[in-house]
Amino acid sequence: MTTQTTSPARMTWDARLWGALLVVCGVIFLDGLDVSMVGMSLPSIGADLGVSLSSLQWVVTGYVLGYGGLLLLGGRTADLLGRRRVFLIALAVFALVSMLSSLASNPELLIAARFVKGVAAAFTAPAALSIITTTFHEGPDRNRALSIFTTCAASGFSMGLILGGALTEVGWRWTFLMPGPVALIVLLFGLKLIPNSPRDDAAGGYDVPGAVTVTGGMLSLVYAVVGAEHAGWVSVQTFGLFALAIVLLASFVVIELRTKHPLVRLGILRNPSLRRANLAILTVFGSYVAFQLIGTMYFQNLLGWSSFQTALGFLPAGLLVATLSPNVGKIVDRVGTEKMIILAMGLFVAGYALSLRIGPESAYFSTVFPTIILLGLGFAIGFPSLNIQAVSGVPDHEQGLASGLFNTSNQVGGAVVLAIVTAVISGQSVGVTTAAGVLPAYKSGLGVVTGIAALGLVIALTGLRGLKARRALEEEEAAELTAVQDELASEEMTPAA
């Protein structure tokens, strides 16, 4: 007999609950702010420090690798030590390193500081997301909270574009300093408003070998792609690094299968919705990070725009996300995440494909603006839906792990796709001495970005099969329940002999 379950009652959103939500949303706001501000300042950093494109991308990749490489450990630590404690300590480190990174005098120190800052973010992000998913009931309340969470990300990104463009006009170091004071303000409110979550002493220990192997594997993979430009794709160095990446990542899987307290309980990947969400976000963030780098270089180096003009060029996408994302949770309640994600992926593919029309003197509103609008719509629809799908059906004690997996896929996608696209552009720019001469290389990079987005669409489409299977199961269970109810009603109506 199938029993009917009831969803939890709707929550009362009082002032303290709102305060806690806005504090944890401050972390994703900071992440968006930081990424977009640094993106605006990259050409200025390259000119000031004499850094080539292949080296310049490590300013972004260093942060992404520190972030993505330790997110799984960050999520596990939040589950073990308590989400509030991990959130506040990591946020304090983020604020300190933000301010110190503005003093870096050479590319090596700057990249190292960005890596450490990424490590701090690796502990704040999963703690913040798991605070939301364990505080708000699964269903309309959680969907609403996650929609607000993603709206704050878009707001941070949009504000970062404007601030990054304006501050870069004064000096690129200000873009590295700015997130520090903002993080301190969030920290002060967090001390007051974040609910306490006790450490789970029964959950086991830390999987340090797993964290080391997965981080080392990703570092080797990205460095192999980036270094192939100079060493050659068939060189001993490139093959050696790819082999090392495979060995380390394979070792990670073996460790997770054998250790008593794994960093990643691999059984969680049997959840098809979680699996699709992770694969999809890998393509979404990877393609966009690469697109933003190409767009920034195109606007400033080829069209001669200032950093502030470049920020205004990207801004409409962020404004669309900030405006539309808060309502996505309500739509997801009615139609589900699968259809929303497919629509978003289609918008990404169309937007990137349109960007292939750029020329040496392209008119912004006829050539680039349609792409920006389509990407904004895609993120407004897709990012909240992917967040919701990634944590649906996951028990509270593994919310930190699910959040860490989702954010890891996000950041790993950014690191790997950015490295591939940078290698493609740098390889085709060898010997080019004019700004206009690099346009074919930019188009090749955009072609790779479009292909990655198309792969994301294919992954999303597989969700329709799972949706049909779930609906068939629900209909079968409903039929069984109806049959049982009819049988009971018939027995009640039959007079006793």
C-alpha positions in Angstrom: 0.0 0.0 0.0 1.3 3.4 -0.9 1.0 6.1 1.8 0.4 9.7 1.0 2.9 12.2 2.3 2.3 15.8 3.2 4.6 18.7 2.6 5.8 20.7 5.6 3.7 23.8 6.5 4.8 27.1 5.1 7.2 29.0 7.3 6.8 32.4 8.9 9.4 34.8 7.5 10.0 37.0 10.5 12.7 39.7 10.7 15.4 37.4 12.2 14.9 34.8 9.4 15.1 37.5 6.8 18.3 38.8 8.5 20.0 35.4 8.5 19.1 34.9 4.8 20.5 38.3 3.8 23.7 37.7 5.7 24.4 34.4 3.9 23.3 36.0 0.6 26.1 38.5 1.3 28.7 35.8 0.6 27.3 35.0 -2.9 27.0 38.8 -3.5 30.7 39.1 -2.6 31.6 36.3 -5.0 29.8 38.0 -7.9 31.3 41.4 -6.9 34.8 40.0 -6.8 34.7 38.0 -10.0 33.2 40.8 -12.1 35.5 43.6 -10.7 38.7 41.5 -11.3 37.4 40.6 -14.8 37.1 44.3 -15.7 40.6 45.0 -14.5 42.5 42.2 -16.3 43.7 44.3 -19.3 45.0 47.0 -16.9 46.8 44.4 -14.8 48.4 42.9 -17.9 49.6 46.3 -19.1 50.9 47.4 -15.6 52.7 44.2 -14.6 53.7 43.1 -18.2 51.7 39.9 -18.1 50.8 37.9 -21.2 47.3 36.5 -21.9 48.3 33.0 -21.0 49.7 34.2 -17.6 47.0 36.8 -17.1 44.3 34.1 -17.0 45.9 32.7 -13.9 44.6 35.7 -12.0 41.2 34.2 -12.6 42.2 30.6 -12.6 44.1 30.9 -9.3 41.0 32.0 -7.5 38.8 29.4 -9.2 41.2 26.5 -8.4 41.5 27.5 -4.8 37.7 27.8 -4.7 36.8 24.7 -6.7 39.7 22.5 -5.4 38.7 22.8 -1.7 34.9 23.2 -2.0 34.2 19.6 -1.2 36.4 19.8 1.9 34.6 23.1 2.8 31.2 21.5 2.5 32.3 18.5 4.6 33.9 20.8 7.2 30.7 22.8 7.5 28.8 19.5 8.2 31.3 18.4 10.8 32.3 21.6 12.7 29.0 23.5 12.4 28.0 25.8 9.5 28.0 29.0 11.5 31.5 28.5 12.8 33.0 27.7 9.4 31.1 30.5 7.7 32.4 33.2 10.0 36.0 32.1 10.2 36.4 31.7 6.5 34.7 35.0 5.9 37.2 36.7 8.1 40.1 35.2 6.1 38.4 36.3 2.9 38.3 39.9 4.1 41.9 39.9 5.3 43.3 38.4 2.1 41.2 40.7 -0.1 42.9 43.7 1.5 46.4 42.2 1.4 46.1 41.1 -2.3 45.8 44.8 -3.3 49.5 45.3 -2.2 50.9 42.5 -4.5 53.9 43.9 -6.5 54.3 41.0 -9.0 52.1 38.5 -10.8 53.3 35.6 -8.7 52.2 37.2 -5.4 48.9 38.3 -7.0 48.1 34.8 -8.2 49.1 33.3 -4.8 46.8 35.8 -3.0 44.0 35.0 -5.3 44.4 31.3 -4.7 44.3 31.7 -0.9 41.2 33.9 -1.3 39.6 31.2 -3.4 40.4 28.7 -0.6 38.5 31.0 1.9 35.6 31.2 -0.4 35.6 27.4 -0.7 34.6 27.3 3.0 32.1 30.2 3.0 30.1 29.3 -0.1 29.0 25.7 0.8 28.4 26.8 4.4 26.1 29.6 3.2 24.2 27.4 0.9 23.8 24.6 3.4 22.6 27.2 6.0 19.8 28.1 3.6 18.9 24.5 2.7 18.8 23.4 6.3 16.9 26.5 7.6 14.2 26.5 4.9 11.8 23.6 4.3 12.2 21.9 0.9 9.5 23.2 -1.4 8.1 26.7 -1.9 10.0 28.2 1.1 13.4 26.8 0.0 12.8 27.7 -3.6 12.0 31.3 -2.6 15.1 31.5 -0.5 17.3 30.1 -3.2 15.9 32.5 -5.8 16.8 35.4 -3.5 20.2 33.8 -3.0 20.9 33.8 -6.8 19.4 37.3 -7.2 22.1 38.5 -4.7 24.7 36.8 -6.9 23.5 38.7 -9.9 23.3 42.0 -8.0 26.9 41.5 -6.8 28.0 40.8 -10.3 26.2 43.8 -11.7 27.5 46.1 -9.1 31.0 44.7 -9.6 30.9 45.6 -13.2 30.2 49.2 -12.5 32.5 49.4 -9.5 35.2 47.5 -11.3 35.0 49.7 -14.4 35.1 52.9 -12.3 37.8 51.8 -9.9 40.0 50.5 -12.7 40.0 54.0 -14.1 41.6 55.1 -10.8 43.9 52.0 -10.4 43.3 48.2 -10.7 44.5 47.6 -7.1 41.2 49.2 -5.8 39.2 46.3 -7.4 41.2 43.9 -5.2 40.8 46.0 -2.0 37.0 46.7 -2.3 35.6 43.3 -1.3 37.5 43.4 2.0 35.5 46.0 3.8 32.3 44.6 2.4 33.2 41.2 3.8 33.9 42.7 7.2 30.4 44.3 7.3 28.8 40.9 6.4 30.9 39.3 9.1 29.7 41.7 11.8 26.0 41.0 10.9 26.7 37.3 10.7 28.0 37.2 14.3 24.6 38.5 15.4 22.1 36.8 13.0 23.4 33.5 11.8 21.8 30.6 13.8 24.1 28.3 15.7 24.5 24.8 14.3 26.3 22.3 16.6 29.2 20.3 15.3 28.4 16.7 14.4 30.8 14.6 16.5 29.3 11.4 15.3 29.9 12.2 11.6 33.5 11.1 11.5 36.7 12.8 10.5 38.3 14.6 7.6 39.3 13.0 4.3 42.6 14.9 3.8 44.0 12.4 1.2 40.9 12.9 -0.8 41.1 16.7 -0.6 44.8 16.6 -1.6 44.3 14.2 -4.6 41.3 16.0 -6.1 42.9 19.4 -5.7 46.2 18.2 -7.2 44.4 16.5 -10.0 42.5 19.6 -11.0 45.7 21.8 -10.8 47.5 19.3 -13.0 44.7 19.2 -15.5 44.5 23.0 -15.9 48.2 23.6 -15.9 48.5 20.9 -18.7 46.1 22.8 -20.9 47.6 26.2 -20.2 51.2 25.1 -20.5 50.5 23.2 -23.8 50.7 26.6 -25.6 54.4 26.9 -25.0 55.4 23.2 -24.4 53.3 21.8 -27.2 50.3 19.5 -27.1 52.4 16.4 -27.8 55.3 17.3 -25.5 56.6 15.3 -22.6 55.5 18.0 -20.1 51.9 18.1 -21.5 51.5 14.3 -21.6 53.1 14.0 -18.1 50.7 16.5 -16.6 47.7 14.9 -18.2 48.8 11.5 -16.9 49.4 13.0 -13.4 45.9 14.5 -13.4 44.4 11.1 -14.4 46.3 9.2 -11.7 45.4 11.7 -9.0 41.7 11.9 -9.9 41.5 8.1 -10.2 43.2 7.9 -6.8 40.6 10.2 -5.4 37.8 7.9 -6.5 39.6 4.9 -5.0 40.2 6.8 -1.7 36.5 7.8 -1.6 35.4 4.2 -2.1 37.7 2.8 0.7 37.9 5.5 3.4 35.6 5.3 6.4 34.6 8.9 6.2 34.9 10.0 2.5 35.1 13.6 1.4 32.4 12.7 -1.2 30.0 9.8 -0.5 30.0 8.6 -4.1 26.5 7.2 -3.7 25.1 10.7 -3.7 25.9 10.8 -7.4 23.2 8.2 -8.0 20.7 11.0 -7.6 20.1 11.8 -11.3 18.8 15.4 -10.7 21.9 16.3 -8.7 24.2 14.7 -11.3 22.6 16.6 -14.2 22.7 19.9 -12.2 26.4 19.5 -11.6 27.2 18.7 -15.2 25.1 21.5 -16.5 26.5 24.2 -14.2 30.0 23.1 -15.3 29.2 24.1 -18.8 27.3 27.2 -17.8 30.0 28.8 -15.7 32.8 27.6 -17.8 31.4 29.1 -21.0 30.5 32.4 -19.4 33.9 33.0 -17.7 35.6 32.4 -21.0 33.1 34.6 -22.8 33.7 37.4 -20.3 37.4 37.3 -20.8 37.1 37.4 -24.6 34.5 40.2 -24.4 36.7 42.3 -22.1 39.7 41.9 -24.4 37.6 42.6 -27.5 36.0 45.7 -26.1 39.2 47.2 -24.7 41.9 46.0 -27.0 40.1 46.0 -30.3 37.3 48.6 -30.0 39.3 50.8 -27.7 36.7 51.0 -24.9 37.6 52.1 -21.4 37.1 49.7 -18.5 34.0 51.7 -17.4 32.5 51.5 -21.0 33.2 47.7 -20.9 31.4 47.4 -17.6 28.3 49.1 -19.1 28.5 46.8 -22.1 28.1 43.7 -19.8 25.7 45.4 -17.3 22.3 44.6 -19.0 22.8 40.8 -18.4 23.3 41.4 -14.7 20.3 43.7 -14.4 18.1 41.1 -16.1 19.2 38.4 -13.6 18.7 40.7 -10.6 15.2 41.7 -11.8 13.9 38.3 -12.9 15.5 35.8 -10.6 13.3 36.4 -7.5 10.3 35.1 -9.4 11.8 32.0 -10.8 11.1 29.9 -7.6 7.4 30.4 -8.1 7.6 29.2 -11.7 9.7 26.2 -10.7 6.9 25.3 -8.2 4.5 25.0 -11.1 6.6 23.5 -14.0 9.6 21.9 -12.3 13.3 22.6 -12.9 13.9 20.4 -16.0 12.0 22.6 -18.4 13.4 25.8 -17.0 17.0 24.5 -17.4 16.4 23.4 -21.0 15.0 26.8 -21.8 18.0 28.5 -20.2 20.5 26.3 -22.0 18.9 27.1 -25.3 19.2 30.8 -24.6 22.9 30.3 -23.8 23.6 28.5 -27.1 21.7 31.1 -29.1 23.5 34.0 -27.4 27.0 32.6 -27.9 26.3 31.7 -31.5 25.2 35.3 -32.2 28.5 36.6 -30.7 30.4 34.9 -33.6 29.2 37.9 -35.8 31.7 40.3 -34.1 33.9 42.4 -36.4 36.8 44.9 -36.1 34.3 47.8 -35.9 31.1 46.1 -34.7 28.1 48.2 -33.6 27.3 47.2 -30.0 23.5 47.3 -30.2 23.2 45.3 -33.4 26.0 42.8 -32.7 26.8 42.3 -29.1 23.7 43.5 -27.2 21.5 40.6 -28.4 24.0 38.2 -26.9 24.1 40.0 -23.6 20.3 40.0 -23.4 20.1 36.3 -24.2 22.8 35.4 -21.6 21.0 37.6 -19.0 17.7 35.7 -19.6 19.5 32.4 -19.5 21.1 33.1 -16.1 17.9 34.5 -14.7 16.0 31.3 -15.5 18.8 28.7 -15.3 20.9 29.6 -12.3 18.1 29.5 -9.6 16.7 26.3 -11.3 20.0 24.6 -11.2 20.6 25.6 -7.5 17.2 24.1 -6.6 17.7 20.9 -8.6 21.2 20.3 -7.1 19.9 20.1 -3.5 16.4 18.6 -3.9 15.9 15.3 -2.2 19.2 15.5 -0.3 19.0 14.9 3.5 20.0 17.7 5.8 23.2 16.0 7.0 24.5 15.9 3.4 23.4 19.4 2.3 26.9 20.7 2.8 28.2 17.9 0.5 25.6 18.6 -2.1 26.3 22.3 -2.0 30.0 21.7 -2.2 29.6 19.4 -5.2 27.5 22.0 -7.0 29.9 24.9 -6.3 32.9 22.6 -7.2 31.4 21.8 -10.6 30.7 25.5 -11.1 34.3 26.5 -10.4 36.0 23.5 -12.1 34.1 24.4 -15.2 35.4 27.9 -15.0 39.0 26.8 -14.6 39.0 24.1 -17.3 37.0 25.9 -20.0 38.9 29.2 -19.4 42.2 27.3 -19.8 41.1 25.6 -23.0 39.8 28.8 -24.6 42.8 30.8 -23.5 45.1 28.2 -25.1 43.1 28.3 -28.3 43.3 32.1 -28.5 47.0 32.3 -27.6 47.9 29.6 -30.1 46.2 31.5 -32.9 47.7 34.8 -31.9 51.3 33.8 -32.3 53.1 36.4 -34.5 50.1 38.7 -34.6 51.2 42.3 -34.1 47.9 44.3 -34.6 44.8 44.4 -32.5 42.6 43.7 -35.5 44.8 40.6 -36.3 43.7 38.8 -33.2 40.0 38.9 -34.2 40.1 35.4 -35.8 41.5 34.1 -32.6 38.7 35.7 -30.6 36.2 34.1 -32.9 37.8 30.7 -32.5 37.5 31.1 -28.7 33.8 32.0 -29.1 33.3 28.9 -31.2 34.6 26.7 -28.4 32.4 28.6 -25.9 29.4 27.9 -28.1 30.2 24.3 -28.3 30.5 24.0 -24.5 27.1 25.6 -24.2 25.6 23.2 -26.7 27.0 20.3 -24.6 25.1 21.8 -21.6 21.9 21.8 -23.7 22.3 18.1 -24.5 22.8 17.3 -20.8 19.7 19.3 -19.9 17.6 17.5 -22.5 18.4 14.1 -20.9 16.3 15.4 -17.9 13.1 15.1 -20.0 13.5 11.3 -20.0 13.9 11.3 -16.2 10.9 13.6 -15.9 8.7 11.2 -17.9 9.8 8.3 -15.8 9.0 10.2 -12.6 5.6 11.2 -13.9 4.8 7.6 -14.8 5.8 6.4 -11.3 3.7 9.1 -9.7 0.7 8.2 -11.9 1.2 4.5 -10.9 1.4 5.3 -7.2 -1.7 7.6 -7.5 -3.6 4.7 -9.3 -2.6 2.3 -6.5 -3.8 4.8 -3.8 -7.1 5.3 -5.6 -7.6 1.5 -5.9 -6.9 1.1 -2.2 -9.3 3.9 -1.3 -12.0 2.5 -3.6 -11.6 -1.0 -2.0 -11.9 0.5 1.5 -14.9 2.5 0.6 -16.5 -0.6 -0.9 -15.9 -2.6 2.3 -17.5 0.1 4.4 -20.5 0.2 2.1 -21.0 -3.6 2.2 -23.3 -4.6 5.0 -22.0 -7.2 7.5 -23.4 -10.7 7.0 
